[in-house]
Amino acid sequence: MTYHAADIPVWGAVLIASFMIFGGALALIGAIGFLKLSTFYDRIHPPTLSTSWGTGGIMMASILFFTFASGRPVLHEILIGIFVTVTTPVTFMLLARAALHRDRADGNPDVPQPKGAGPEMQEPD
């Protein structure tokens, strides 16, 4: 099955291009935030947001392109969006918890300790 971009109306191409620019801009903002922020905990947020929303923009552009080019609704890209939207925040949450656990074990004073973890709760020698 071949798809031709020439079969897409101008207004559809403008809509597709706007979603592509939106998704690409969000991915760029996430990458810049990842580079500019200094700590691991600060760096967790920009990629999560840009991955979820940036993927949404690119996914909408793909849905519209193949819908216009094939002449029938194409919705299977929604599965990609669902998987990315669900797995990305979960992955970053697990990474943050692992880093927090590591920092607490190293005795980093900048990391808040859980309640009941003070010296009075330590086991005697």
C-alpha positions as CSV (number, residue, x, y, z in Angstrom):
1,M,0.0,0.0,0.0
2,T,1.6,3.3,-1.0
3,Y,0.8,6.6,0.5
4,H,1.3,9.8,-1.4
5,A,1.8,13.2,0.4
6,A,0.3,14.8,-2.7
7,D,-3.1,13.3,-1.9
8,I,-3.3,15.3,1.3
9,P,-5.3,18.6,1.1
10,V,-3.4,21.8,2.0
11,W,-5.4,22.4,5.2
12,G,-4.6,18.8,6.3
13,A,-0.9,19.3,5.6
14,V,-0.9,22.5,7.6
15,L,-2.6,20.7,10.5
16,I,-0.1,17.8,10.3
17,A,2.9,20.2,10.2
18,S,1.6,22.1,13.2
19,F,1.3,18.9,15.2
20,M,4.9,17.9,14.1
21,I,6.2,21.3,15.1
22,F,4.4,21.1,18.5
23,G,5.7,17.6,19.2
24,G,9.2,18.5,18.1
25,A,9.2,21.7,20.1
26,L,8.2,19.9,23.3
27,A,10.9,17.3,22.8
28,L,13.4,20.1,22.3
29,I,12.3,21.9,25.5
30,G,12.7,18.6,27.4
31,A,16.2,18.1,26.0
32,I,17.2,21.7,26.9
33,G,15.8,21.2,30.4
34,F,17.7,18.0,30.7
35,L,20.9,19.8,29.8
36,K,20.4,22.9,31.9
37,L,19.3,21.4,35.2
38,S,22.0,20.4,37.5
39,T,20.8,17.6,39.8
40,F,19.4,14.2,39.0
41,Y,16.1,15.0,40.7
42,D,15.7,18.2,38.7
43,R,16.5,16.4,35.5
44,I,13.7,13.8,36.0
45,H,10.9,16.1,35.1
46,P,11.6,17.7,31.7
47,P,12.1,14.4,29.8
48,T,9.0,12.9,31.3
49,L,6.8,15.8,30.2
50,S,8.4,16.2,26.8
51,T,8.2,12.5,26.1
52,S,4.5,12.3,26.9
53,W,3.3,15.5,25.3
54,G,5.9,15.4,22.5
55,T,5.0,11.9,21.5
56,G,1.3,13.0,21.6
57,G,2.0,15.7,19.0
58,I,4.0,13.4,16.7
59,M,1.4,10.7,17.2
60,M,-1.5,13.0,16.2
61,A,0.5,14.1,13.1
62,S,1.0,10.4,12.1
63,I,-2.7,9.6,12.6
64,L,-3.7,12.5,10.5
65,F,-1.2,11.9,7.8
66,F,-2.1,8.2,7.3
67,T,-5.8,9.0,7.6
68,F,-5.7,11.6,4.9
69,A,-3.3,9.6,2.7
70,S,-5.2,6.3,2.9
71,G,-8.7,7.7,2.9
72,R,-9.8,5.7,5.9
73,P,-9.4,6.3,9.7
74,V,-6.1,5.0,11.0
75,L,-6.0,4.8,14.7
76,H,-3.5,2.1,15.6
77,E,-0.9,4.8,16.5
78,I,-3.0,5.4,19.6
79,L,-1.5,2.2,21.1
80,I,2.0,3.7,20.8
81,G,0.8,6.8,22.6
82,I,-0.8,4.8,25.4
83,F,2.3,2.7,25.9
84,V,4.6,5.7,26.0
85,T,2.3,7.7,28.2
86,V,2.0,4.8,30.7
87,T,5.6,3.5,30.7
88,T,7.6,6.8,30.7
89,P,6.3,8.2,34.1
90,V,6.6,4.8,35.7
91,T,10.2,4.3,34.5
92,F,11.2,7.8,35.7
93,M,9.5,7.2,39.1
94,L,11.4,4.0,39.5
95,L,14.7,5.7,38.6
96,A,14.0,8.5,41.1
97,R,13.2,6.0,43.9
98,A,16.4,4.0,43.1
99,A,18.4,7.3,43.3
100,L,16.7,8.3,46.5
101,H,17.4,4.9,48.0
102,R,21.1,5.2,46.9
103,D,21.4,8.7,48.3
104,R,19.9,7.8,51.6
105,A,22.2,4.8,51.9
106,D,25.2,7.0,51.2
107,G,24.1,9.3,54.0
108,N,23.7,12.4,51.7
109,P,22.5,15.2,54.1
110,D,20.6,16.9,51.3
111,V,18.1,14.0,50.9
112,P,15.2,13.9,53.3
113,Q,15.2,10.9,55.5
114,P,12.0,8.9,56.1
115,K,10.1,9.4,59.4
116,G,11.5,7.3,62.2
117,A,15.0,7.0,60.6
118,G,16.8,9.4,63.0
119,P,19.5,8.3,65.4
120,E,17.0,7.5,68.1
121,M,15.5,4.8,65.9
122,Q,18.9,3.1,65.2
123,E,19.6,-0.3,66.7
124,P,22.1,-0.2,69.5
125,D,25.6,-1.7,68.9
